[in-house]
Amino acid sequence: MVAALSEGTVSARELTECSLHRIAAAQPELNAFRTVRAEAALAEADAADRRLAAGERLPLLGVPLAVKDDMDVTGERTFFGCAGDFPAKTADSEAVRRLRAAGAVIVGKTQTPELGQWPFTEGGAFGATRNPWNPAYTPGGSSGGSAAAVAAGLVPAALGSDGAGSVRIPASWTHLIGVKPQRGRISTWPEPESFHGLTVNGVLARTVADAALLLDAASGPHPEDLHRPALISAVEAARRTPRRLRIALSFAMPFTATPKSLDPEVRSAVERLAGRLESLGHEVVPEDPRYGPIGLTFVPRATSGVRDWVSRVPDAALLDPRTHEAVRTGRILGGLPLRAARRAESVLRRRVGEIFHRFDVVLTPTTATPPLRIGALSGLGAMATDRAMIAACPYAWTWNVLGWPGVNIPAGFTEDGLPVGAQLLGPGDSEPTLLSLAAQVESAEGWAGRWAGEWAEQWAGNCGSR
């Protein structure tokens, strides 16, 4: 799109109209969007066309994109998956501001479960968001709306957020690239840090090059951010062939005191991907990080974050009973346990990071299971929901505790045609290594050539060669 806009073979208005048409067609089935900015997006597209005609060029000038509905967009409400009469925002979040500065057209805000708590995108406030690969299944969560929108070709890429795998899990279950960057890489302002440092903003796209372009455009600090990682160029990294890397293949799950097991189809897909990495010249060795008691530090931060957000909801009586249970836990753990959890982070980084003295990258499954069916966790109590989501998604959340980057890459499909993914995990500021490796594997695997069934046909039918 960027190239076509620059060459003048397509206009920003045409691309935006195409995106809005596809959103309208898909919304009754996929339900990817909470807010669609049709009139505002067309006005932004027209402004972009005037700037293009005047010779201006920016990284995303005229490209229609979406953002998750935990990010503020001027004039729109930020529901974050909740019901209620929320006020319209008077300022963009920093990440959205940076997308606008790069020239992007914001077509809408995508669905997320209530306060981003679960790896499925369903709720009483908006219904169920469905997976373009099979609408009987969830696209995952909590960035499920962004994943569904990108996988169905409604937008070329989107921003999401990741507090326990919420970018990587839906990317895995929808055949996308999902980048959880280093904490602070993409600002979470107006939060100096989100969910006590667990949650970061990230990107979902169909290709590594697209993910890198969006990551660079959205990255950068707000003056009052708490975290400022070293500068990188994701676009340059995605264009580089990586050196021969030593990669640890790990299927171990951190201790949670709950039952969980790895689905054989997921394991087989990740093992096949490990073989691909070896064929590309890398060394792959079975080895597990030493996670230790990392789970004890996650719960105080997560539930205290939910408690913080609930204080801003206009009508707490409309919230899911599981949210109220999280708030109660957050009140109990929000004092000394929360402070202890934050202090433990440096110790855990040294413990888990020991593996990077011997390896460059850790390869794990992104999830333990293929996508869950719509409604699989509906009606469960708080504890049963926690146990079920840990069983399905035990691999991603540890990197949120550490604040380090991880990239989901497609690993294959189940016999039923459902996507599954694998994580490339690294230490602090290792996005360049992860992205260059992901791009190399993408070139060998050809992920982007496979679309979600009928949605590929709709893209051709609705938008022609565009």
JOMO-V845469 format. One line per field, one symbol per residue. ss: DSSP state (@ for helix, = for strand, . for the rest). phi: phi as a letter, one per 40 degrees, with the letter a starting at -180 (. if undefined). psi: psi as a letter, one per 20 degrees, with the letter a starting at -180 (. if undefined). A space follows every 50 residues. Layout:
ss = ???
phi = ???
psi = ???
//
This chain:
ss = .@@@@@@....@@@@@@@@@@@@@@@@@@@..====.@@@@@@@@@@@@@ @@@..........=====........=..........=.....@@@@@@@ @...======...@@@.....==...==.==..=====.....@@@@@@@ @.....======.....@@@@@@@..====.....=.......=....== =====..@@@@@@@@@@@.=.............@@@@@@......====. .............@@@@@@@@@@@@@@@@...====........@@@@@@ @@@@@@@@@@.....@@@..@@@@@@@@@@@@@..@@@@@@@@@@@@@@@ @@@@@@@...=====.......=........@@@@@@@@@@@.....@@@ @@...========.....=======.....@@@@@@@@@@@@@@@.@@@. ...@@@@@@@@@@...
phi = .dcccccgcabcccccdcccccccccdcccfcbcbbbdcccccccccccc ccccgcbbdbcgccbbbccbbcbdgbcbcfgcchcccccbacccccdccc ccgcbccibccacdfgcbcabaaccagbcbcdcaccbccgaccccccccc ccgcbcaacbbbbahccccccccbgbcbbccddgcbdbdccdabffgccb cabbacbcccccccccccchccdbccbbcccbbcccccccccccbbbccb bcbccbgbcaaccdccdccccccccccccchccbbcabcccfcccccccd ccccccdccccbccacccccdccccccccccccccddccccccccccccc cccdcccbbcabbbccbcbcdccdgcbcgccccccdccccccbccccccc ccgccabcbcbibcccgccbbbbbbbcdfcddcccccccccdcccgdccb bcfcccccdcccbfcc
psi = ggghghijiqqhgghgggghghghhhghghlhphpplgghhhghgghhhg gghijqprhkojpprqqqkjqpppirqnhljrqrnqqqqiqqrhggghgg hijqpohapqqqrokkhqkqnqqhhibppqphhoiiqqiarilhgggggg hikhqhrqqaqoikjighghggjjlrpooorqpigpqjpjphqplligpq qaqprhqhggggghgghiqqqqhjqhpnrqqrohgggiiqpqrpqoppop jqpqpikqqqqpphhgghghhghhhghhhjjqppppqpqnhbkhhhiggh gghhgggghhiiphnhiiqqhhghhhggghhgjidghghhghhighghgg ghihhjhiqhqpprqhrirrqqqpjhjqiqrgghgggghhhhmihhhhih ghjrqqppqpiaqrhjjpqrrqpoqrapkjgggghhgghghghhhlgiip rmdhhghhgghhjbi.
//
